[in-house]
């Protein structure tokens, strides 16, 4: 079993405040602030610093206050149900102490507060760090002036898992992604510099948000999209975007029929995300991760991919029948090559066939699955005919790599579109 923490969830913050050495910790993703500034960070995970000048216990709560005007300033609230988690009464432990508090700031009766359920959220003796000449400068967020050009990429990042056991998923057999691999993935994403990035093999939205905050805060990914899919291990498809996001649709509950008539569902999901570029018409991005060959092709895995791709093509036919100028992309790990029946089913034929750009690839750069001996191109970006008309010729590229160099056994694919 993975290292697990008993969770006591109160409000929006969990008592799972400690992470293993490999995982990204909540502390790394939290903003470090003074208690005086807490009202400016409502809804955010923070480490709040200050001196407790008043600690008072009433029948159902213990309150730690940082100012005489405790009715309108930041408060730490510890519920009576959590008192047993503390080695001493919280009032005695923290009175007149300089502390930091890890949690999510919320507003209650007009004042900011953090609800604490576990003493691991509070550190005694902590003071707000002061930047110095020796401190490494924070990587600044890059300015993003939208000029009508949109770079789209897809990347299977290889098991972006945390170190907590999810009791509803069979994630115990999947290792926590090593920190060095996480950092390589981050640098690969930085090289892609995509405006919209489709991702595969993400364990949870929360951990993806933490990864964005800790590893790539400078890339401007304001929008993190992930809806839990059907995979028994818990790997999901996701999307990061700098451009505004509109409605999001999951297809995890759709019933599919394989060629033998058996009923099934998408093995992960088919995620549909509306992208709404400022001043321009929206377009849709579908993120897919088809059933793998599980170490070797079998009639059953092929039948599953055929059921998935037949349903996807049916959705596209419905969209294009309703609007031949519909603009959409489908990105992801298809777990099959371009000339395979499942991939060709998605692409389709005739006037509604999807646009394919692999002919733009250099002959020595046609591998997306980079693990020997199964080198192959199985990750793609395809578009509707109308979206294909906005493709920038020559921009379709695969970034070569490996687990040791890019953090994944898949190479990302990127293409640029002139939305104007």
N, C-alpha and C positions, 0 to 999 in steps of 0.2 A: 504493500500500500504506500501511496505517496505520503509525505509528511503532511499531516492534517492539523487543523486548528479548530477547536469547538467554537462555533460561531454564535454570538449573541447579538442579533441584529436589532438595533434601536434606531428608528428614523431611517436615515440614509447611510449610516456608517456601520461597519462590521467590526467585531472584535478581532478579526484576523489581521493584525497589524504587523506581524512578523513574517518575513519571507526567508526562504533558504538562501544560501550563498550564491546559487546560480540564478535565482529568479530576480526580477525587478521588484523592489519593495515599495510599499505604499509611501514610505518616507521620501523615496527618490522622486516620486511624482507630485508630492505635496508642495504648495507654495509656502515659503517661510515668511511670517508676518508678525508684527507687534499686535497685541490685543487691541490697541487703539484703532487699528485699521480693519478689524474683522468685518465690520458692516459692509466694506467694499468688496468682500469675497464670498458673499452668500451663495450657496450652491456649489462651492469649490472645496476640494480636499486641501487642507492647510495644516501646517505646524504653527501654532499660535504661541508666542512667547510673552511672559509677563510675570509679575510678582503677585501672589495671592495676599491680599490685605484683609480679606474677610472669608471665613469658612464657616458655614452654618448648616446644620442638619435639622430638617423638619421631619415629620413622620414618614414621608414617602420619598424625599430627595435630600441629597447633599449638594449645596451650591458653593462654588468657588468664585469669588468676585475679585476684581482687579482695580476697582475704583470705589470711592465712597458712594457715588451715585450708582448703586448696584441695580437699580430698577430700569436703567436705560443704557447700560454699558455691557460689554461682553461678559458672558457667564459660562462657566463649565458646570454642567448638570449631571449628577451621578444618581441614577434611580436606586431606590431601596433594594429592588430585586438583584442588583449587581453588587451590593455591599459585601456579600460572601466571597467575591472574587479578590477582595483586597485583604492583605495580611493584617491591617489595622483599620479602624474606622477612618474613612477618607478625610474627615474633618481634622483628625489628629495628624495624618500623614502630610497634608499639604498646607496647613495654616502657616502663613508668613514665609512660604517657600517660593523661590524663583523656579518656575517650571516652564516646560513646553507641553503642548497638548496636540495630539494628532487626531484629526477627525474632519468631518464635513460641517462647514458653518451653515447654520440655518437661522431664520428669524422666528422668534417666539414672543408674542405680545410686544412687538415693536423693537426688540433688541436682539443682537446676534448671540448665538450660543452654540456650543458643541456638547452633545450628549456622549458621555463616556461610560462604557460598560466593562472595561478591562484596564487594570493598572498599567499594562504595557503601552497604553496610549499616552501616558503621562511620564515625563522625565523630570526628575528633580535636579536643580542646579543648572539647567540649560539656559543659555542666553542667546539672544538673536545674533546670528553671525554678522560681522561687520566686514564689508569688502575691504581688501587691502591690496597693496601693490603685488603681494605674492599670490593673491587669489587668482586662479585662472578665470579669464573673462567668460561670462555666459555667452553661448552662441546666440547671436541676435536672430530674431525672425526676419526672413527675407521679405522685402516689400514685393507685393504681388499686384501689379497693375494689369488688369485683364485687357488684352488687346484684340480679342476675338479669336485667338489661336488657342487650341486645347490639345495638350499632350495626354494621351491615354495609355496606361500600361497595365499589364497583368503579371502577377508574381505568386507562385506557390512557394511559401516561405519555409516549408518543412516543419510542421509540428510546433507552432508557437504556443507552447503549453506552460502554465505556471506550475508551482510545486504544491498545490492544494488538491486534495482528493474531492472530486465532484461525486456525491453519493448517487447521482442520477445518471452517470455515464461511466463506461468502462475505461477510464483514463489511467488506471493504475499501471498498465503495461507500457505507457508512453512516458519517456523521461522528460523532466523539465528541460526546456531548451537551454543549453549552456550559454552563459553570458557572452562568451567570445563569439558564438554564432549569432546571438541577438545583435551584437555590435556590427558584425559583418553584414547582416541583413539591413541594418540601418544605413550603412555606407552604400550598399547597393541601391537602396531606395533613394538616397541622396543623389547618386549618379543618374538615376532615371529622371529625377526632377519632374515627375508627372503631375499634371493638374488633377487627374482622376486616376486612382490606382485600385484595381481589382485585386483581391487577395484570396488565397486558399490556404487551408490548414491552420485556421485560427481557433483557439479553444473557447474564448469568450470575448464579449465586447469590453468588459471591464479591463481585462488584461491587455487588449489591443489599445484601449485608451491610455493605459499606463505606459505602454511601449511608445506611443506617440509623444506623450509628455516628457518621458525620460530620454529617449534615444533620438527623436527627430523633431524637437519642438520648433526648430527653425524653418520647417518646410511648409508651415501654414495650413496644415490639415485640420481645419476647423470642424469638419463633419466626419464622424466615425459611424459607419453603418454596419450592423451585424444583427441578424435575426437567427435564433437557434434553429438548426436544421435537424435532420433525421439520423445522422451518423451515430452509431452506438458508442464510438470512442469520444465523440464530442467535437470533431473537427468541423468547422463551419466555413462558409464563404463570407467575405466582407468587402467593404469599399471605403476608401479614404478620398476625400474631395476638398479641394480649395474653393471650388465653385459651389454656389448654393444648391442645396438638395431639396427636392420636392417629395411627392409621395413615394413610399417604399412598399414593395409587394413581395411577399413570400409565396412560393408555390409548393411548399413542403407537404401540404395536405392533398395535392392533386393525386388522383388514382390513375395509374398507368397500366397499359396492357402490353406484355411482351409478345413476341411473334407466336408463342404457343398459347396465348390467351390468358396467361397468369396475371393476376392483379398485383401491383406493387406501387411504391412511391419513389420519388427521387431519393437516391441514397444519401445525398447531403441536402441540397436545395437548389432551386433556380431563383436567384435573387434579382429583383428588378428595381432599379433606382432611377428616379427622374432627376436629371441634372438641369438646373435652371440658370444658364449663364446670364449675367446682367445685360439687359437691353436686347437680348436675342431669344429666339424660340428655344424651348426646352428640347432635350433629347433623352432617350432612355439608355441605360447601361445594364445589360444582363450579365450576372456573374455566375459561372458554372464550374462544377467539379464533378465530372462524370465518374461512374463506377470504374475502379481500377481493374487491371487484369490479375491482381493478387498473386504476382510472381510468375504468371504464365496464363495465356489465353485459355478460356474454357467456354463451352457452350453457354453456361449459365451467366458468366460475366458479360459475354457478348450480347446475350439476350437482354440483360439489364440495360446496357448502354443503348441498345436499339430502342427499347421502350422509352428511355429518357429522351433520346434525340428525336424520335418520332413525335413525342408530345411537344417538344420545343418547336419543331418545325410546324406543327399544327397551330401553335400560338402565333408564330410569325406569319403564317398564311392568313390567319384571322386579322391580324393587325394590318397587313398590306392590302387585304381585300377592302378593309374599311377606309384605308388611306394609303394609296400607293406611294405617297411622299413621306411616309412615316420615317423618322430618323432614329435609329437605334444601333447599338453595338452589342455583340456578345463576346465576352472575354473569359478566359480561364484555362483550366487544365482539363482537356478532353480525353486524356488517357488513351488516345488512339491517334494514328497518323492521318495526314491529309487525305490520302487515297482510300482510307477505310470506309466501310459502309456507314458506320455511325456518323462520322464527320461529314461525309457527303450527304447524308440525310439532312443534317442541319443546314448545310449550304443550299441545297435545293437546286432546281434547274429553271431555265427559261427566264422570263423578265423579272421574276421575283427572287432569283438566286441571290444569295448574299455575296457581297464584294470580298474578294480574297486578295491579299497583298504580298504573299510569300515570294512571288517572282522578283520583288525588289530586294530580296536578301542576297548578300554575297554568297557565293558557292561554298565558302569555308565557314559560314555562320548559319547553319541550319539545324542546330541541336538545342532543344530546350530541356530535355531530361538528360542530365550530364553524368549520371552514374554508370560507370563501366559494369558489365559489357553491353548495357541496354541503351546506348546513345540513340536518341530519337527526337523528332520534333512533334510534340504532342500538346503544346500550349499555343493558343492562337488568339488573334483579334479579328473577328469578322464584322461586317456592317451590312445594314440594309442598303439597297441601291441608292437611295437619296443621300444617306450618310456617306456612302462611298464616293459620291461626287465631291465631297468636301475634304477628302483625304489629300494630304500633301505628298506628292509623288516623291518616292525615295526615302520616306521617313520611317518605314517599317523596319524595325531592327530587333535583334536578339542580343542581349548583353551576356557574353560568355562568362562562365564561372564554375564553381564547385563548392561543396560544403566548406572546404578549407579556405576558400577565397571570398565567397559571397554569402555563406551561411545557409545554403540550400542546395538540394539535389536537382532543382529546376532553375533554368535561366529565364529571367524576365523578358517579356516582349513589350515593345513600345511603338506607338504610331502617333502622328500629329494630324490634326484636322483644322481646317480654316473655316470656322463657324460663320464668318461673315458672308 
